[in-house]
Amino acid sequence: MYEHISQVRVRYAETDQMDIVYYGNYAQYFEVGRTESIRDLGFTYKEMEAMGVRMPVVELKARYLRPAHYDDLITIKTILKELPQGHSITFFNEVYNEKNKLLTTGEVTLYFINIETGKRTVIPHELQSKLAVYFPEDGLIL
């Protein structure tokens, strides 16, 4: 299993009239977690696109348990529960407040898409090899 922690301070523009983070902003928080987790592995979305692969979101699920408020420092835990082998990858997210209370959970699935053809492709070897060290039970030969 691979886990990564990111932190973001809630900006005023991300809240609604009730001083609560607008629900649609959690997709952006999940993206911060995803992007930073991949960067922490030593790989970036920019590098992947230069290799001819994009990762569009194909499914997003969220469960809102407690609200976040303006100026809260939130922690975004991003989790990969299994090593991606094919054309999709699923990230699981947990968002916590400063008191370590779970606010929101999420699940985001993306496909690896060949930029030239627009068709699904497999996870780039470079990304898979960086993730493989966190999944020794999968026995992936690199």
C-alpha positions as a Markdown table, in Angstrom:
| # | Residue | x | y | z |
|---|---|---|---|---|
| 1 | Met | 0.0 | 0.0 | 0.0 |
| 2 | Tyr | 1.2 | 3.5 | -0.8 |
| 3 | Glu | 0.2 | 6.5 | 1.3 |
| 4 | His | 1.0 | 10.2 | 1.0 |
| 5 | Ile | 0.1 | 13.2 | 3.1 |
| 6 | Ser | -0.5 | 16.7 | 1.8 |
| 7 | Gln | -1.7 | 19.8 | 3.6 |
| 8 | Val | -3.8 | 22.8 | 2.3 |
| 9 | Arg | -5.1 | 25.8 | 4.2 |
| 10 | Val | -8.7 | 26.5 | 3.3 |
| 11 | Arg | -9.1 | 29.8 | 1.4 |
| 12 | Tyr | -12.0 | 32.1 | 1.9 |
| 13 | Ala | -13.1 | 31.6 | -1.8 |
| 14 | Glu | -13.5 | 27.9 | -1.1 |
| 15 | Thr | -16.2 | 28.4 | 1.4 |
| 16 | Asp | -19.9 | 29.2 | 1.0 |
| 17 | Gln | -22.2 | 31.6 | 2.9 |
| 18 | Met | -22.3 | 29.2 | 5.9 |
| 19 | Asp | -18.4 | 29.4 | 6.3 |
| 20 | Ile | -18.2 | 25.7 | 5.1 |
| 21 | Val | -16.0 | 24.4 | 2.3 |
| 22 | Tyr | -18.2 | 24.1 | -0.8 |
| 23 | Tyr | -18.6 | 20.4 | -1.6 |
| 24 | Gly | -17.3 | 20.7 | -5.1 |
| 25 | Asn | -13.9 | 21.9 | -3.8 |
| 26 | Tyr | -13.1 | 18.5 | -2.5 |
| 27 | Ala | -12.4 | 17.3 | -6.0 |
| 28 | Gln | -9.6 | 19.8 | -6.1 |
| 29 | Tyr | -8.3 | 18.7 | -2.7 |
| 30 | Phe | -8.2 | 15.1 | -4.0 |
| 31 | Glu | -6.3 | 16.4 | -7.0 |
| 32 | Val | -3.7 | 18.1 | -4.8 |
| 33 | Gly | -3.3 | 14.8 | -3.0 |
| 34 | Arg | -2.9 | 12.8 | -6.2 |
| 35 | Thr | -0.5 | 15.2 | -7.9 |
| 36 | Glu | 1.7 | 15.6 | -4.8 |
| 37 | Ser | 1.7 | 11.9 | -4.1 |
| 38 | Ile | 3.0 | 11.2 | -7.7 |
| 39 | Arg | 5.5 | 14.1 | -7.4 |
| 40 | Asp | 6.8 | 12.6 | -4.1 |
| 41 | Leu | 7.5 | 9.4 | -6.0 |
| 42 | Gly | 9.8 | 11.3 | -8.3 |
| 43 | Phe | 7.4 | 11.5 | -11.2 |
| 44 | Thr | 5.1 | 14.2 | -12.4 |
| 45 | Tyr | 2.0 | 14.6 | -14.6 |
| 46 | Lys | 4.0 | 16.8 | -16.9 |
| 47 | Glu | 6.5 | 14.0 | -17.5 |
| 48 | Met | 3.7 | 11.5 | -18.1 |
| 49 | Glu | 2.2 | 13.9 | -20.7 |
| 50 | Ala | 5.6 | 14.3 | -22.4 |
| 51 | Met | 5.6 | 10.5 | -22.7 |
| 52 | Gly | 2.2 | 10.7 | -24.5 |
| 53 | Val | -0.1 | 9.7 | -21.7 |
| 54 | Arg | -2.9 | 11.6 | -20.0 |
| 55 | Met | -5.0 | 10.7 | -16.9 |
| 56 | Pro | -8.6 | 11.8 | -17.1 |
| 57 | Val | -10.9 | 11.2 | -14.1 |
| 58 | Val | -13.6 | 8.7 | -15.0 |
| 59 | Glu | -15.3 | 8.3 | -11.6 |
| 60 | Leu | -15.4 | 10.3 | -8.4 |
| 61 | Lys | -17.1 | 9.4 | -5.2 |
| 62 | Ala | -17.1 | 11.5 | -2.0 |
| 63 | Arg | -18.7 | 11.1 | 1.4 |
| 64 | Tyr | -19.0 | 14.2 | 3.6 |
| 65 | Leu | -18.9 | 13.5 | 7.3 |
| 66 | Arg | -18.0 | 16.9 | 8.9 |
| 67 | Pro | -17.4 | 20.4 | 7.5 |
| 68 | Ala | -14.1 | 22.2 | 7.0 |
| 69 | His | -14.1 | 25.9 | 7.5 |
| 70 | Tyr | -12.2 | 29.0 | 6.3 |
| 71 | Asp | -8.5 | 29.0 | 7.5 |
| 72 | Asp | -8.6 | 25.4 | 8.6 |
| 73 | Leu | -5.4 | 23.5 | 7.8 |
| 74 | Ile | -6.6 | 20.3 | 6.3 |
| 75 | Thr | -4.6 | 17.1 | 5.8 |
| 76 | Ile | -5.3 | 15.1 | 2.6 |
| 77 | Lys | -4.3 | 11.5 | 2.9 |
| 78 | Thr | -3.9 | 9.8 | -0.5 |
| 79 | Ile | -3.8 | 6.0 | -0.6 |
| 80 | Leu | -3.2 | 3.5 | -3.4 |
| 81 | Lys | -4.4 | 0.1 | -2.1 |
| 82 | Glu | -3.1 | -1.9 | -5.0 |
| 83 | Leu | -0.5 | -1.6 | -7.7 |
| 84 | Pro | -2.0 | -0.5 | -11.0 |
| 85 | Gln | -1.5 | -3.2 | -13.7 |
| 86 | Gly | -3.7 | -2.1 | -16.5 |
| 87 | His | -5.4 | 1.1 | -17.9 |
| 88 | Ser | -6.8 | 2.4 | -14.7 |
| 89 | Ile | -5.7 | 3.7 | -11.3 |
| 90 | Thr | -7.9 | 4.3 | -8.2 |
| 91 | Phe | -6.8 | 6.7 | -5.5 |
| 92 | Phe | -8.6 | 6.7 | -2.1 |
| 93 | Asn | -8.6 | 10.0 | -0.1 |
| 94 | Glu | -9.2 | 10.9 | 3.5 |
| 95 | Val | -9.4 | 14.6 | 4.6 |
| 96 | Tyr | -8.8 | 15.5 | 8.2 |
| 97 | Asn | -9.0 | 18.8 | 10.2 |
| 98 | Glu | -6.4 | 20.1 | 12.6 |
| 99 | Lys | -7.9 | 18.0 | 15.4 |
| 100 | Asn | -7.4 | 14.9 | 13.3 |
| 101 | Lys | -11.1 | 14.4 | 12.8 |
| 102 | Leu | -12.1 | 12.7 | 9.6 |
| 103 | Leu | -14.1 | 15.2 | 7.4 |
| 104 | Thr | -14.4 | 13.6 | 4.0 |
| 105 | Thr | -13.6 | 10.4 | 2.2 |
| 106 | Gly | -13.2 | 10.0 | -1.5 |
| 107 | Glu | -12.4 | 7.6 | -4.3 |
| 108 | Val | -11.1 | 8.8 | -7.7 |
| 109 | Thr | -10.6 | 6.5 | -10.7 |
| 110 | Leu | -8.6 | 7.7 | -13.7 |
| 111 | Tyr | -7.7 | 6.0 | -17.0 |
| 112 | Phe | -4.3 | 6.1 | -18.7 |
| 113 | Ile | -5.1 | 7.5 | -22.2 |
| 114 | Asn | -2.7 | 7.7 | -25.2 |
| 115 | Ile | -2.7 | 11.3 | -26.2 |
| 116 | Glu | -2.3 | 10.6 | -29.9 |
| 117 | Thr | -5.0 | 7.9 | -30.3 |
| 118 | Gly | -7.4 | 8.9 | -27.4 |
| 119 | Lys | -7.6 | 5.3 | -26.5 |
| 120 | Arg | -6.8 | 3.6 | -23.2 |
| 121 | Thr | -3.3 | 2.4 | -22.6 |
| 122 | Val | -1.4 | 0.8 | -19.7 |
| 123 | Ile | 0.3 | 2.6 | -16.8 |
| 124 | Pro | 3.6 | 4.0 | -17.9 |
| 125 | His | 6.4 | 1.6 | -16.8 |
| 126 | Glu | 8.3 | 4.5 | -15.1 |
| 127 | Leu | 5.4 | 5.2 | -12.8 |
| 128 | Gln | 4.6 | 1.6 | -12.1 |
| 129 | Ser | 8.2 | 0.8 | -11.2 |
| 130 | Lys | 8.3 | 3.7 | -8.7 |
| 131 | Leu | 5.1 | 2.3 | -7.1 |
| 132 | Ala | 6.1 | -1.3 | -7.2 |
| 133 | Val | 8.4 | -1.0 | -4.2 |
| 134 | Tyr | 5.3 | -0.3 | -2.0 |
| 135 | Phe | 3.6 | -3.5 | -3.2 |
| 136 | Pro | 6.2 | -6.3 | -2.8 |
| 137 | Glu | 3.4 | -8.9 | -2.5 |
| 138 | Asp | 2.5 | -8.3 | -6.2 |
| 139 | Gly | 5.8 | -9.8 | -7.3 |
| 140 | Leu | 6.1 | -7.4 | -10.2 |
| 141 | Ile | 9.4 | -8.0 | -12.1 |
| 142 | Leu | 10.9 | -4.7 | -13.2 |
